[in-house]
Each structure stands twice: as structure tokens, then as C-alpha cells.
Amino acid sequence: MAVTAGVSFFSPAISERRGHMADKKRNTQRKHIRSEGAYSLDEIRSLTMDDGTRVVTSTDGDIKRPVCAGIDVHKEILMAAVCRTDPKTLNAVFYVRQFKSTNSDIRTMGAWFQSHGVQDVCMESTGKYWIPVFNILEQCGLRPVLTHPKYVRQAKGQKTDFRDAVHIASMFRMDLVVASFIPPADIRDLRELCRYRLKLTYMRTSEKNRFQNSMTVSKVRLDCVFSDPFGKSASSIMEYLIMTEPEDVSDKQILSMVDRRVKASGEDILDSIHGYEFIGIQRDKLKVINLHLGQINECIRLIDEKLDYFCQKYSRIIRHLATMVGVTEESALYILGEIGTDMSVWRDDASLASWAGLSPANNASAGKKKSTRTGDGGHYLKPLLVQCALAAAKSTKKDPYFHYKYETLKKRRGHKKAIIAIARKMLVAIYHMIRDDADFLPVDHEEVLHSTKKQKGLNLDNVIAFLKEQGADDDTLRLVERQCGAQEMDAAEEMESVSSAEKKQSVSGSAATSQPIQESVNGSPVLISGSQKGRALNHHPKDPAVATATAQNELL
């Protein structure tokens, strides 16, 4: 395709602006080497030389904490090391001392830290042994920092308690330790209650499964007639069967325990019970399970009373979170127990999503990107947000915002990845709701709700409307309307003729299958049945001579 020289498809202003943007982009990507001291701090952070060398400079120096401490935590002993850095030579001096894990010795260790001017203390998370050390040091006015053992692990062959404490303090001095998120004391209490209640719920579900298995073994099929085999009516009947001998069981007594709102008939309920038999120790097992279920329910009730205090304390934040579809007040309280109420501890919403295990991982080597599966973090928060995301994706009447988002993602990425993406969106929204003290109202809420799910088809009305928006004159509109109208009429006539031809062909085909027809091959008549003719014509439906010849060969 030849292009006339000197003709530009863009206006001079647009070409000039694009050229300026391209030059600016090249300048930001690569900076020429200047004389020493000519670079600003922002330029040093993103400096790329002409030969491709990238320069990364630490802004605050390598030593972040001139005076700090590290603790190697064990069950019975604590190996503590104080690191003091000389401000002139930057050489570090370590003071190492061993303490016991008793409360009094931990307080003595805190006083020893303060005598050296230590305010920041780093320790690795060893089971649950770090919790009393952390709490007591926090009460002493120090700032304890917890880290995962993988970030301060010593090389094999160089590991002793003494070297571990020095190594932790040395890395902490350089700020090479990744700190774990530890919320304030009141949020930690809320987290303990929420997690313990969740464990009790799991235990209750396990006991219900055992109870239902014993019912099946004992030939009691109440789960087939009741929607909830642990509802009021079913529980009363099972308690009556467990406490009563089989010969003393009365059908009238059983029917009196059934609630009027139950849809199942009395005959179906009795048929599910008749012939039951407690084999072996099934009766005793059911009694123990029933007793344990009552105890678990009582424990959950006591925890709920404790949680009411936190519901009132954080009622304002809970009301904000409950405005988002898929999040109830109970789940909002659980979320607060995991992430806290202070969003300043997170760098941004992406940092919170990464900590919760809802962001794809970075895993690239030799220029190849490998698996980017989400991390294993957030063992309590991640399943909770996934449940909230499933509830939000099913909501089509109350607020279908996340439902539309889910359907769009599901077409491209599948169900599992779409749910993880919705959970991440919900966590990002929670971050901003808590930080800004606001209800749920995303910037694209109205756009998503009012956008049509199906694209408009291309027809004459859409073409005319588009041309009007582009400023076409009336003559052009009439010309397009006349041409498109003529094409639509021709297409309609063609479709009508094709449909009539198909109808005639179907009628003739049915007549052909009902009686044999006569064909002529080389002047002699040949009788061919309808099925034979169909096989013949299928070989070459557009050439009758070839079709009849094929039919003759099949008859011979």
C-alpha cells in the first residue's frame, strides 16, 4: 500500500505531543552519567546508566539501629545479646548474657536491656515460648519485634545459642529482619477469643458427624425427613429414643414432639424410626456425644458473652464493614481480630493483601517467571475472606457489585482464581474502610451496576447513532440508511427463499422414504428405495448423474 509523502494521519499538535511523551519516557528510563554530586536522591533510587547498569543506594545508611538487642528463645533459657555500634568507626560490640525463662528473670533481662540504653529487641518465634517474653518486655516499656526463624537462620555447622543471639542482634542492627505483625494487646485478646471459638465450632461439627454416623448404624433415618437432623424436633426424638427402651417407645409420644412447622408427614417420620436398633455400644456412644455437644455449646455461649464487649467497643468499625455485601457483623469482628484497627502498620493495601496470602508470589529465575501461586499466609484470615467472597459472589439482589466482578473474572480465569481475586478486592476495600472511617462505596460502584452485561448488536439504529455522535451530515446519514435498508430487505428475502426451499425438500424427502421411486440410467428404468437414494445422493448431492450411477452400482 503506497502512502503519499508528506501526508500525516495525525495533526501536528498530536504528533508533537507524542514525540514529547516519548522523549520524556526515554529520559525517565535511562539517565546519563553526570558529575559527582549532581544526582538528586530520587534519581539515585531509579538510576540506570547507558550500559544498562542499575544503581541502588540505601537512603539511610546500612546501620538502622545503633543500639539494639537480640534474643534466642528456648523453653527454659533465653540467650540475650546487646549490640552497641561505635558512631565513628561503626564497629559493633556485643554483650551476651544468659537468662532463665521465669517471669522474674525476664523482668531482670528487661532491666538489663534498659541499663544499656536498648529500646528495640528482636526475637524469633519459637512455638508459644516467645509470648510471655514479648508481653513482659512490652510491659517494661521496650519495643519487642518478632520475626520468623527462617529470616535469622544460621548456616549449618555454625549454630550455637551464643552465635544465634549475636546473629539476630547483628541482622536486626542492619534492619535485615522481616518483622511479623503483632497487634496491640486488646486486639490480641480478641484474636485469641475468635480463634478459640472457631476451634470449638470445628469440634462441634466433628461431634455432629459422629452423632449422625451412629444414627445411620442404628437404622435411624431422621436425616431423611428433617432438613436439620439437629433441630428442635429431631433432637427431642433422638433424646427420647436414647433414654427409652425399644419396647416402651410410643408412636404417639414421638409425634407429639414434632413441631407443626415441619413439612414431613407423621407417617414418614415414623417410617424413618420403625425397626431401629442400637447395636453394641451405640446407645452409650450417643449419650457421650450428646453430653459433649451440650458442653461445647455452653463454652461457645460463654465466649460469645466475652465477644459482646469487643462488639460494643468496635461497633463503629463493625457497622462500616457490615455495609459490604458478604460481610456480617460476626465476620467483621473476626476480621478485626486478625488485622487490627490501625492500618498505619501496613505500607499500603497491597502489603496487607500479601500478608493475608491473597497476592500472587514473585518467583522468577533466569528470566523465566515460574509459579505465582498465592502464599500460605493468613491461615485464619484467608479462609474467612474466601467464605465472604463466596457469599458476595452469590448476591444478585441486595448488591450485585461483586457478583458482576466475579462473573467477569470467572470467564477468563476460572472459579477458584476468581474467588481469590474477589477476596483480595474485599480485603483492599476493608483496608480503606477502616483507614478512612467510611462505608463501602467503591469508585466504580455505579458504573458496574448500571453497565449492560451483553454488548449491543450492530444494527442500523446503532450505526446511525454512532455517525451522529461523530458529526456526520444529513446526506451521509440518509445514504447509509438507504443502503443498509436495501441490504436488510435483500437478506430477508434470501432467508425466506432458503426457508421455503428447505420445507419443500423436507416434504419431498418424507415422500421418498415412504415409497420407492423410479430412476433412469442409460434409458432403462431402475427402482431405488428412499434410503438407497439418500445414500447415493450423499456421495455427490449436487450432481444427479453421479448420484444415480452410484445408486446403480450399489444395486448391482
C-alpha positions as CSV (number, residue, x, y, z in Angstrom):
1,M,0.0,0.0,0.0
2,A,1.6,3.3,-1.1
3,V,1.4,6.3,1.1
4,T,1.8,9.8,-0.3
5,A,4.9,11.5,1.0
6,G,4.4,14.4,3.4
7,V,0.9,13.3,4.5
8,S,0.4,12.7,8.2
9,F,-2.5,10.8,9.7
10,F,-2.3,12.9,12.9
11,S,-2.5,16.6,13.5
12,P,0.8,18.5,14.1
13,A,-0.2,19.1,17.8
14,I,-0.8,15.4,18.4
15,S,2.5,14.4,16.7
16,E,4.4,17.0,18.7
17,R,2.8,15.9,22.0
18,R,3.5,12.2,21.3
19,G,7.1,12.9,20.5
20,H,7.5,14.9,23.7
21,M,6.0,12.0,25.7
22,A,8.3,9.5,24.1
23,D,11.4,11.7,24.9
24,K,10.2,12.1,28.4
25,K,9.8,8.3,28.8
26,R,13.3,7.6,27.5
27,N,14.7,10.2,29.9
28,T,13.0,8.6,32.9
29,Q,14.1,5.1,31.9
30,R,17.8,6.0,31.4
31,K,19.8,8.9,32.8
32,H,23.3,9.8,31.6
33,I,26.2,9.8,34.0
34,R,26.8,13.2,35.4
35,S,29.5,14.6,37.6
36,E,29.7,13.6,41.3
37,G,27.0,15.2,43.5
38,A,24.7,16.1,40.6
39,Y,22.1,13.5,41.3
40,S,19.1,14.0,43.5
41,L,18.0,11.4,46.0
42,D,15.0,10.3,43.9
43,E,17.2,9.9,40.8
44,I,19.7,7.7,42.6
45,R,16.9,5.3,43.6
46,S,15.9,4.7,40.0
47,L,19.2,5.4,38.2
48,T,20.0,3.3,35.1
49,M,23.3,4.0,33.2
50,D,23.7,3.9,29.5
51,D,25.4,0.5,29.7
52,G,22.3,-1.0,31.5
53,T,23.8,-0.9,35.0
54,R,21.2,-0.2,37.6
55,V,22.3,1.7,40.7
56,V,20.5,1.1,44.0
57,T,21.6,3.2,47.0
58,S,20.5,2.9,50.6
59,T,18.9,6.2,51.7
60,D,19.5,5.9,55.5
61,G,22.8,4.0,55.6
62,D,23.2,0.4,56.5
63,I,23.0,0.7,60.2
64,K,19.4,1.4,61.2
65,R,19.7,0.7,65.0
66,P,23.0,1.6,66.6
67,V,21.8,0.2,69.9
68,C,19.6,-2.9,69.9
69,A,19.3,-6.4,71.2
70,G,18.5,-9.9,70.1
71,I,17.1,-12.9,72.0
72,D,17.4,-16.6,71.2
73,V,14.3,-18.0,72.8
74,H,14.1,-21.5,74.3
75,K,11.8,-23.3,76.6
76,E,14.0,-23.0,79.7
77,I,16.7,-20.5,78.8
78,L,17.0,-17.2,77.0
79,M,20.2,-16.2,75.3
80,A,20.3,-12.3,75.1
81,A,22.8,-10.2,73.2
82,V,23.0,-6.4,73.3
83,C,24.6,-4.7,70.2
84,R,26.2,-1.3,70.6
85,T,27.7,0.4,67.5
86,D,30.5,3.0,67.7
87,P,29.3,6.2,65.9
88,K,32.8,6.9,64.4
89,T,34.2,3.6,63.4
90,L,30.8,1.8,63.0
91,N,32.2,-1.2,64.7
92,A,29.7,-3.3,66.8
93,V,30.3,-4.6,70.3
94,F,28.1,-7.4,71.6
95,Y,27.3,-8.1,75.3
96,V,25.9,-11.6,75.7
97,R,24.2,-12.9,78.8
98,Q,22.0,-16.0,79.6
99,F,18.7,-15.8,81.5
100,K,16.1,-18.2,82.6
101,S,12.6,-18.2,81.1
102,T,10.9,-17.5,84.5
103,N,8.9,-14.3,84.8
104,S,11.3,-12.7,87.3
105,D,14.3,-13.4,85.2
106,I,12.6,-12.0,82.1
107,R,12.0,-8.7,84.0
108,T,15.6,-8.8,85.1
109,M,16.6,-9.1,81.4
110,G,14.4,-6.1,80.6
111,A,16.1,-4.0,83.2
112,W,19.5,-5.2,81.8
113,F,18.4,-4.0,78.4
114,Q,17.4,-0.6,79.7
115,S,20.7,-0.2,81.5
116,H,22.5,-0.5,78.1
117,G,20.1,2.0,76.5
118,V,18.2,-0.6,74.5
119,Q,14.7,0.2,73.2
120,D,14.3,-2.3,70.3
121,V,14.6,-6.0,70.9
122,C,14.3,-8.7,68.3
123,M,13.4,-12.4,68.9
124,E,12.4,-15.4,66.8
125,S,9.1,-17.1,67.2
126,T,9.7,-20.4,68.9
127,G,6.4,-22.2,69.5
128,K,4.5,-20.3,72.2
129,Y,7.6,-19.6,74.3
130,W,8.0,-16.2,72.9
131,I,4.6,-14.9,74.1
132,P,5.4,-14.4,77.8
133,V,8.8,-12.8,76.8
134,F,7.1,-10.5,74.4
135,N,4.4,-9.4,76.9
136,I,6.7,-8.8,79.8
137,L,9.2,-6.8,77.7
138,E,6.3,-4.8,76.3
139,Q,5.2,-4.1,79.9
140,C,8.7,-2.9,80.8
141,G,8.5,-0.1,78.1
142,L,10.6,-1.8,75.5
143,R,9.6,-2.3,71.8
144,P,9.9,-6.1,71.1
145,V,9.9,-7.2,67.5
146,L,9.0,-10.8,66.5
147,T,10.4,-12.4,63.3
148,H,10.1,-15.8,61.6
149,P,13.0,-18.2,62.3
150,K,13.7,-18.5,58.5
151,Y,14.9,-14.9,58.4
152,V,17.5,-15.3,61.1
153,R,18.6,-18.9,60.5
154,Q,22.3,-19.7,60.9
155,A,24.3,-21.7,58.5
156,K,24.8,-25.4,59.3
157,G,27.9,-26.1,61.3
158,Q,27.9,-22.6,62.9
159,K,24.9,-22.8,65.1
160,T,25.1,-22.4,68.9
161,D,22.9,-20.5,71.3
162,F,25.6,-17.9,71.7
163,R,26.1,-17.3,67.9
164,D,22.3,-17.3,67.3
165,A,21.8,-14.4,69.7
166,V,24.7,-12.4,68.2
167,H,23.5,-13.2,64.7
168,I,19.9,-12.0,65.5
169,A,21.2,-8.8,67.0
170,S,23.6,-8.2,64.1
171,M,20.9,-8.6,61.5
172,F,18.5,-6.5,63.5
173,R,21.0,-3.7,63.6
174,M,21.2,-3.7,59.8
175,D,17.3,-3.9,59.5
176,L,17.6,-7.2,57.6
177,V,14.9,-8.8,59.7
178,V,11.4,-9.0,58.4
179,A,9.1,-8.2,61.4
180,S,5.9,-10.2,61.9
181,F,2.7,-8.3,62.5
182,I,1.8,-8.3,66.2
183,P,-1.3,-6.3,67.0
184,P,-1.9,-4.4,70.3
185,A,-2.8,-6.2,73.5
186,D,-6.6,-5.7,73.2
187,I,-6.6,-7.0,69.6
188,R,-4.6,-10.0,70.7
189,D,-7.2,-10.8,73.2
190,L,-9.9,-10.5,70.6
191,R,-7.9,-12.7,68.3
192,E,-7.5,-15.4,71.0
193,L,-11.2,-15.5,71.6
194,C,-12.2,-15.6,67.9
195,R,-9.7,-18.4,67.1
196,Y,-10.7,-20.4,70.1
197,R,-14.4,-20.1,69.2
198,L,-13.5,-21.2,65.7
199,K,-11.8,-24.3,67.1
200,L,-14.8,-25.1,69.2
201,T,-17.0,-24.8,66.1
202,Y,-14.8,-27.3,64.3
203,M,-15.1,-29.7,67.3
204,R,-18.9,-29.3,67.3
205,T,-19.1,-30.1,63.6
206,S,-16.9,-33.2,64.2
207,E,-19.2,-34.4,67.0
208,K,-22.3,-33.9,64.9
209,N,-20.8,-36.0,62.2
210,R,-20.1,-38.8,64.7
211,F,-23.6,-38.5,66.1
212,Q,-25.1,-38.8,62.6
213,N,-22.9,-41.8,61.8
214,S,-24.2,-43.6,64.9
215,M,-27.8,-42.7,63.8
216,T,-27.1,-44.4,60.5
217,V,-25.6,-47.5,62.1
218,S,-28.6,-47.7,64.4
219,K,-31.1,-47.5,61.5
220,V,-32.5,-44.2,62.5
221,R,-33.1,-42.2,59.3
222,L,-34.3,-38.9,60.7
223,D,-31.9,-37.0,58.5
224,C,-34.0,-38.2,55.5
225,V,-37.2,-36.5,56.7
226,F,-35.8,-33.5,58.6
227,S,-33.9,-30.7,56.9
228,D,-31.8,-30.3,60.1
229,P,-31.2,-33.5,61.9
230,F,-30.1,-31.4,64.9
231,G,-33.1,-29.2,65.0
232,K,-35.5,-29.0,67.9
233,S,-37.9,-31.8,66.7
234,A,-35.2,-34.2,65.6
235,S,-33.1,-33.6,68.8
236,S,-36.1,-34.3,71.0
237,I,-36.9,-37.5,69.2
238,M,-33.3,-38.8,69.4
239,E,-33.1,-37.9,73.1
240,Y,-36.4,-39.8,73.7
241,L,-35.1,-42.9,71.8
242,I,-31.8,-42.9,73.6
243,M,-33.3,-42.7,77.1
244,T,-36.2,-45.1,76.4
245,E,-36.1,-48.8,75.9
246,P,-37.3,-50.0,72.4
247,E,-40.4,-51.8,73.8
248,D,-41.5,-48.7,75.7
249,V,-41.3,-46.3,72.7
250,S,-44.7,-44.9,71.7
251,D,-45.5,-43.5,68.3
252,K,-47.9,-41.1,69.8
253,Q,-45.2,-39.7,72.1
254,I,-42.9,-39.3,69.1
255,L,-45.5,-37.4,67.0
256,S,-46.1,-35.1,70.0
257,M,-42.5,-33.9,69.8
258,V,-42.8,-32.8,66.2
259,D,-43.1,-29.1,65.5
260,R,-46.1,-28.0,63.5
261,R,-43.9,-26.2,61.0
262,V,-42.3,-29.5,59.9
263,K,-43.2,-30.3,56.3
264,A,-42.7,-34.1,56.7
265,S,-45.8,-36.1,57.4
266,G,-46.2,-38.2,60.6
267,E,-46.1,-41.4,58.6
268,D,-42.8,-40.6,57.0
269,I,-41.3,-39.7,60.4
270,L,-42.5,-43.0,62.0
271,D,-41.3,-45.0,59.0
272,S,-37.8,-43.5,59.4
273,I,-37.7,-44.8,63.1
274,H,-39.5,-48.1,63.0
275,G,-37.1,-51.0,63.1
276,Y,-34.3,-49.1,64.7
277,E,-31.7,-51.0,66.8
278,F,-28.9,-49.7,68.9
279,I,-26.2,-52.3,68.1
280,G,-23.4,-52.8,70.7
281,I,-22.4,-49.6,72.4
282,Q,-24.1,-47.2,70.0
283,R,-26.5,-46.0,72.7
284,D,-23.7,-45.2,75.2
285,K,-21.8,-43.5,72.4
286,L,-24.7,-41.3,71.5
287,K,-25.1,-40.3,75.2
288,V,-21.5,-39.3,75.4
289,I,-21.6,-37.3,72.1
290,N,-24.8,-35.6,73.2
291,L,-23.2,-34.6,76.5
292,H,-20.1,-33.3,74.8
293,L,-22.2,-31.3,72.3
294,G,-24.0,-29.6,75.2
295,Q,-20.7,-28.7,76.8
296,I,-19.3,-27.3,73.6
297,N,-22.4,-25.2,73.1
298,E,-22.1,-23.9,76.6
299,C,-18.4,-22.9,76.0
300,I,-19.4,-21.1,72.8
301,R,-22.1,-19.2,74.7
302,L,-19.6,-18.1,77.3
303,I,-17.1,-16.9,74.6
304,D,-20.0,-15.0,72.9
305,E,-20.6,-13.1,76.1
306,K,-16.9,-12.1,76.1
307,L,-17.1,-11.1,72.5
308,D,-20.1,-8.8,73.2
309,Y,-17.6,-6.4,74.9
310,F,-15.5,-6.1,71.8
311,C,-18.6,-5.7,69.6
312,Q,-19.6,-2.7,71.6
313,K,-16.0,-1.3,71.7
314,Y,-15.6,-1.5,67.9
315,S,-19.2,-1.1,67.0
316,R,-18.5,1.9,64.7
317,I,-15.9,0.0,62.6
318,I,-18.1,-3.1,62.5
319,R,-21.0,-1.1,61.2
320,H,-18.8,0.2,58.4
321,L,-17.6,-3.3,57.4
322,A,-21.1,-4.7,57.5
323,T,-22.2,-2.3,54.8
324,M,-20.2,-4.5,52.3
325,V,-22.2,-7.4,50.9
326,G,-20.9,-10.8,52.1
327,V,-19.6,-9.5,55.4
328,T,-21.7,-9.9,58.6
329,E,-21.2,-8.3,62.0
330,E,-19.7,-11.6,63.3
331,S,-17.3,-12.0,60.3
332,A,-16.4,-8.3,60.7
333,L,-15.4,-8.9,64.3
334,Y,-13.3,-11.9,63.2
335,I,-11.5,-9.8,60.6
336,L,-10.7,-7.1,63.2
337,G,-9.2,-9.7,65.4
338,E,-6.8,-10.7,62.6
339,I,-5.7,-7.3,61.1
340,G,-6.5,-4.9,63.9
341,T,-7.9,-1.4,63.7
342,D,-4.7,0.6,62.9
343,M,-3.9,0.5,59.2
344,S,-0.8,2.6,59.6
345,V,1.2,-0.5,60.4
346,W,0.8,-1.6,56.8
347,R,2.7,0.1,54.0
348,D,-0.4,0.1,51.8
349,D,-3.4,-2.2,50.8
350,A,-1.1,-4.3,48.6
351,S,1.1,-5.1,51.7
352,L,-1.9,-6.2,53.7
353,A,-3.2,-8.4,50.8
354,S,0.3,-10.0,50.6
355,W,0.4,-10.7,54.3
356,A,-3.0,-12.3,54.1
357,G,-1.8,-14.7,51.3
358,L,-4.1,-13.2,48.7
359,S,-1.5,-11.8,46.3
360,P,0.5,-13.7,43.6
361,A,4.0,-14.5,44.6
362,N,7.2,-13.3,42.8
363,N,9.1,-16.4,41.6
364,A,11.3,-15.7,38.6
365,S,14.7,-17.2,37.7
366,A,16.9,-16.9,34.6
367,G,14.4,-14.5,33.1
368,K,11.6,-17.0,33.3
369,K,8.5,-16.5,35.5
370,K,7.7,-19.7,37.4
371,S,4.7,-20.5,39.6
372,T,3.0,-17.4,41.0
373,R,0.6,-19.1,43.3
374,T,-0.6,-17.2,46.4
375,G,1.3,-17.7,49.6
376,D,0.4,-19.7,52.6
377,G,-0.1,-16.7,54.9
378,G,-3.3,-15.9,56.7
379,H,-4.3,-19.3,57.9
380,Y,-7.3,-17.8,59.7
381,L,-8.0,-14.7,57.7
382,K,-7.8,-16.2,54.2
383,P,-10.4,-18.9,54.6
384,L,-12.7,-16.3,56.3
385,L,-12.4,-13.9,53.4
386,V,-12.9,-16.7,50.9
387,Q,-16.2,-17.5,52.6
388,C,-17.2,-13.9,52.5
389,A,-16.3,-13.8,48.8
390,L,-18.4,-16.8,48.0
391,A,-21.4,-15.1,49.8
392,A,-20.8,-11.9,47.9
393,A,-20.5,-13.6,44.5
394,K,-23.9,-15.2,45.1
395,S,-25.6,-12.0,45.9
396,T,-27.6,-10.8,42.9
397,K,-30.4,-8.8,44.6
398,K,-29.0,-6.9,47.6
399,D,-25.9,-5.6,45.9
400,P,-24.6,-7.5,42.8
401,Y,-21.4,-5.5,42.6
402,F,-19.1,-8.4,43.5
403,H,-21.3,-10.8,41.5
404,Y,-20.7,-8.9,38.3
405,K,-17.0,-8.7,39.1
406,Y,-16.9,-12.5,39.8
407,E,-18.7,-13.4,36.6
408,T,-16.3,-11.3,34.6
409,L,-13.2,-12.9,36.2
410,K,-14.7,-16.4,36.0
411,K,-15.0,-16.4,32.2
412,R,-11.2,-15.7,31.9
413,R,-9.6,-17.3,35.0
414,G,-12.0,-19.9,36.3
415,H,-13.9,-20.2,39.6
416,K,-11.0,-20.6,42.1
417,K,-8.9,-17.8,40.9
418,A,-12.0,-15.5,40.5
419,I,-12.9,-16.2,44.2
420,I,-9.4,-15.4,45.4
421,A,-9.5,-12.2,43.4
422,I,-12.8,-11.2,44.9
423,A,-11.4,-11.9,48.4
424,R,-8.5,-9.7,47.7
425,K,-10.8,-6.9,46.4
426,M,-12.8,-7.2,49.6
427,L,-9.7,-7.0,51.8
428,V,-8.5,-3.9,49.9
429,A,-11.9,-2.3,50.5
430,I,-11.8,-3.2,54.2
431,Y,-8.3,-1.6,54.5
432,H,-9.7,1.7,53.1
433,M,-12.9,1.5,55.1
434,I,-11.0,1.2,58.4
435,R,-8.4,3.8,57.5
436,D,-10.9,6.4,56.2
437,D,-13.7,5.5,58.7
438,A,-16.2,5.2,55.8
439,D,-18.8,2.8,54.5
440,F,-18.4,0.6,51.5
441,L,-18.7,2.6,48.3
442,P,-16.1,1.8,45.6
443,V,-15.4,4.4,42.9
444,D,-16.8,2.1,40.1
445,H,-19.9,1.0,42.0
446,E,-22.5,2.8,39.9
447,E,-20.6,2.0,36.7
448,V,-20.5,-1.7,37.4
449,L,-24.2,-1.9,38.5
450,H,-25.5,0.0,35.5
451,S,-23.3,-1.5,32.8
452,T,-25.1,-3.9,30.5
453,K,-23.9,-7.4,30.7
454,K,-24.3,-8.0,26.9
455,Q,-22.8,-5.9,24.2
456,K,-25.2,-4.2,21.8
457,G,-25.6,-5.9,18.4
458,L,-24.6,-4.0,15.3
459,N,-27.7,-2.8,13.6
460,L,-28.9,0.2,11.6
461,D,-30.0,2.2,14.6
462,N,-26.6,1.8,16.3
463,V,-24.8,2.8,13.2
464,I,-26.9,5.9,12.7
465,A,-26.5,6.9,16.4
466,F,-22.7,6.4,16.1
467,L,-22.5,8.5,13.0
468,K,-24.5,11.3,14.6
469,E,-22.1,11.3,17.6
470,Q,-19.2,11.6,15.2
471,G,-20.8,14.7,13.5
472,A,-21.9,13.2,10.1
473,D,-24.1,15.3,7.9
474,D,-27.7,14.5,7.0
475,D,-26.9,13.4,3.4
476,T,-24.4,10.8,4.7
477,L,-27.0,9.6,7.2
478,R,-29.7,9.2,4.5
479,L,-27.3,7.4,2.2
480,V,-26.2,4.9,4.9
481,E,-29.8,4.4,5.9
482,R,-30.9,3.7,2.3
483,Q,-28.1,1.3,1.5
484,C,-28.4,-0.6,4.8
485,G,-32.2,-0.8,4.4
486,A,-31.8,-2.2,0.9
487,Q,-29.3,-4.8,2.2
488,E,-31.6,-5.8,5.1
489,M,-34.5,-6.3,2.6
490,D,-32.3,-8.5,0.3
491,A,-31.2,-10.5,3.3
492,A,-34.7,-11.0,4.5
493,E,-35.9,-12.2,1.0
494,E,-32.9,-14.6,0.8
495,M,-33.7,-16.1,4.2
496,E,-37.3,-16.5,3.2
497,S,-36.5,-18.3,0.0
498,V,-34.0,-20.6,1.7
499,S,-36.5,-21.5,4.4
500,S,-39.2,-22.3,1.8
501,A,-36.8,-24.4,-0.2
502,E,-35.9,-26.4,3.0
503,K,-39.5,-27.0,3.7
504,K,-40.1,-28.3,0.1
505,Q,-37.0,-30.5,0.4
506,S,-38.2,-32.0,3.7
507,V,-41.6,-32.8,2.2
508,S,-40.2,-34.4,-0.8
509,G,-37.7,-36.4,1.4
510,S,-40.5,-37.8,3.5
511,A,-42.5,-38.8,0.4
512,A,-39.4,-40.5,-1.0
513,T,-38.8,-42.6,2.1
514,S,-42.5,-43.8,2.1
515,Q,-42.4,-45.3,-1.4
516,P,-39.8,-46.4,-4.0
517,I,-39.1,-44.0,-6.9
518,Q,-38.1,-44.8,-10.4
519,E,-34.8,-43.5,-11.9
520,S,-33.5,-43.9,-15.5
521,V,-29.9,-44.9,-16.1
522,N,-28.9,-45.2,-19.8
523,G,-32.5,-45.4,-20.9
524,S,-33.5,-48.3,-18.6
525,P,-35.7,-47.7,-15.5
526,V,-34.3,-48.7,-12.1
527,L,-36.2,-48.8,-8.8
528,I,-34.4,-47.2,-5.9
529,S,-35.8,-47.0,-2.4
530,G,-35.7,-43.8,-0.4
531,S,-32.9,-44.9,1.9
532,Q,-30.8,-46.1,-1.0
533,K,-31.3,-42.8,-2.8
534,G,-30.3,-41.0,0.3
535,R,-27.0,-42.9,0.4
536,A,-26.4,-42.3,-3.2
537,L,-27.1,-38.6,-3.1
538,N,-24.9,-38.2,-0.1
539,H,-21.9,-39.1,-2.2
540,H,-22.4,-36.1,-4.5
541,P,-25.7,-34.2,-3.8
542,K,-25.0,-31.6,-6.4
543,D,-24.6,-33.9,-9.4
544,P,-27.7,-36.1,-10.1
545,A,-25.9,-38.2,-12.8
546,V,-23.2,-39.2,-10.4
547,A,-25.7,-39.9,-7.7
548,T,-27.9,-42.2,-9.9
549,A,-24.8,-44.0,-11.2
550,T,-23.7,-44.7,-7.6
551,A,-27.1,-46.0,-6.8
552,Q,-27.0,-48.4,-9.7
553,N,-23.6,-49.7,-8.6
554,E,-25.0,-50.3,-5.1
555,L,-27.9,-52.3,-6.5
556,L,-25.7,-54.4,-8.8
